[in-house]
Amino acid sequence: MGLHTNPERRSIKPVPTVLPICFEWRYNLAELRRTRGTTRDISNHGVYCFMERELLPGLAVEFDVVFPAEVTASEPLKLRCAGRILRCEALGRRFGVTASIDSFEVIDASEALAESDRRSHPRVIPPEAIVAEYHGLRSVVRDLSPTGIFVEDDRPVPVGRVINLRLRGESLGAPIEVKAIVRRVEPQIGMAVEFVALSKEARAQLQRFVTKSRTPRVAAVSA
């Protein structure tokens, strides 16, 4: 099915494919970091992307990407890949990055290319108030996922700004500290931010909260 794992397979010429992509990697073993970009082309051995930050050659990364039929030799496949940064070059305000594909697993064999921009992480509305603290302000979190939140703020931070956040809430447990980048702004309403650096413990804590919030609650039945 799809990509062949035989090391002696014929290399497939890179296929021009423009799709969103996100690299994740470990920093100092305890912190997870992320950065986004778009692919330029994909082959069975690697990807070339335009990324928003510099990535050093040799860095081990993981990423999800939808491989077109020209690469899989069958139907499009969404894969979770592991590899390393091979090259990185400055291109104006972006960076051209080549990453290898050393291993992969199928996430959803039925997902089509047109669906590739859907959120890979579900967002939930907190059952109880969660507050985000930043720049000396306290704002309510409208929704959240393991990778980002939407913060209600009538004077949101500009798109592209990196901010340090502290999330607090009784249902959340211990306070969570993350570094985030503003991805989208709704004037006089708020801003959507994506986490770009957080600890493994914080990521696990957020994942547990989202999973618990998505679990249907069974109402108590009176005797």
N, C-alpha and C positions, 0 to 999 in steps of 0.2 A: 504494500500500500504506500503510495506517495514516495517520499524521499527514500532513496536506497542508502543503506549503511555500509555497503561493501567498499572498503578503502581503495579498491582498484577500479571503482566505477569511473566512467568518463565524466570529466568535469562539464557542467552545464554553463554555457555562456551567461553572464549576468543579464537578468531581465529587467528592463526599466519598470519600476513599480513605485508609485508615490503613495505611502501610507504612514499614518502616525506610528511612532515607536517610542518606547521608554526603556532606558537602560537602568538597571539596579545593580548595586555593588556594596560590598562590606567595607567599612572604613574603621581601622583600628579594632577589628573583630567585633566590636560592640555596637556599632552604628550602621544603619542602613541609609544609603544615599541614592537619589534618583535624579535623572535628567531626561528631558524630552526632545524630540526632533521629528524629522520625516525621512523616510527612506528615499534613495535615488534609484538604486537597483539591488536586486537580490539574486543570489545563486545558491546552489546546494552546499557551498563551502563558506558563505559569509554574506554580509550586507554592507552597503555603503550608505551612510546617512549624513544628513545635515543636522547637527546637534547645537543646543544652546550654550554648552560649556565645553571647555577643553577636557579631554580624557587622555591620560598618559598611556602610551603603548605598554602592553603587558598586563594591564588591569583586567582582572576577571570580572565578567559582567553576565547578567541574565536579562533576557528580553522576550516579549511575546510579539509575534509577527504572523501575518497571514501570507502564506506562500501561494503564488498563482499557479495555475495548472501547467504553465510552461516549465516550472521548476519541479513540481511533484510528479509530472507525467500521468496525472489522473485528475481528481477534483481538487479545488483549492482546500488548503488545510491551515488551521490556526495552530501554531506550535509555540511551545515554551522552550527557548533555546539557551544554552550556556556556551560561552566562548571567551575570547580575549580581544582587547583592543590591539590592532596591528599597526595602524597609522592614524595620525591626527594632524590636520593642517588648518591654519587660520584662514577663513574666507570671509573677510569683512567682520560682521557682527556674529557670524556663525562659525562652526568648525566642521570640516569634512572629516568624517570618521569611518574607518574600515574596521569591522569586527568579524572575527571568525565564528563559525558554528562548529563547536567540538562535539556537542551532544544535543538531543532534543527529545521532547515528548509531545504527543498530540493532546491538545486541550479540547478541541471540538471539531471533529472531522466533518461535520455538516455545516459549519459556519461559512457563509459566502463572503467574497471580497466586499460586497456592498455593505455588509454588516460589521466590518472591521473597526469602525469608529465608535461602536457602542462601548459604554463603560464596562470595563472588565471587573470592577469592584462595585457592589451594590451600595447605595446610599440609604440611610435610614433617618427618620425624624426621631430625635431623642424623646423617650417617654417622659423625661423630666428635664428641667432646664440645665443646659451646659453652657458655661461662660468661657469665652476666649479673652485672654488678657494680652495686650500688646501695646507698645508705645504709651504706657501709662493709662490705657483705656480698658474698659470692660464691655464686651458685646456678646449678645446671645448667639449661639450656634443654631442655625435653622435646620441643617442636616449634615450628616457626616458619613465617611467611609474610612476604611483603613489607610487610604492614601490622600484624603483631603476633606475639607469642610466648606460650608457656605456660612459666612458671618454676616449678621445683620448690622449694618453701619451706614448712617445717612451721609457720612463723609469718608467713603472707602479709600484705601491706599491705591495709588496708580498701578495699572497692569505692569507686570515685570518686576515690581519691587519685592525684595526678599525681606521677610520679617521673622522675628522670633515670637513664637506663641506659647502660651501656657493655657492648657485646657483644664477646667475645674468643673466638677459636678458630682453630686452624691452618688448617682447611678454609675458614674464612670470609675469611681474608686479613687486611687491616688492621683494627684495632679500629673498631667502629661506635658512634657516640654518638647517642642519640635521646631524645626526651621522650615519655613514655607515660602512659596512664591505665588504672587497674585496672578491668576490666570484670566479671570473675567470680572468685570465690574458692572453692576447695575446701579446707575446714578440714584442717589438718595434712598437706596434699598440695601445694598451690601456688596459683598465680593466673594468670589469662589477662589479658594487657595488650594494649592497642591503641596503636600509635604515633600521636601527635598532632602531632609536629614532628620532621622529619629533613631532612637535606640531599638534594639531587638525587643526589649521588654515593652516599650511603648507601642510598637507595631502589634505585638501579641495582645496587649491590653485593648487596643482599638478593635482588633479582630474579634475578641471575645465579646466586646460590647455590641458590635454590629450583629453578630450571630445571635446573641441573646435578645436583641431588640426585634429581630426578624422572626423569632419563634412565637407562634400564636399563643396567646394567653387563654387558659381555660377558666371560665367564670365559675365561682363556687356555687354549688347547688344546695339550696336550703333543704333541710330534712322535712 
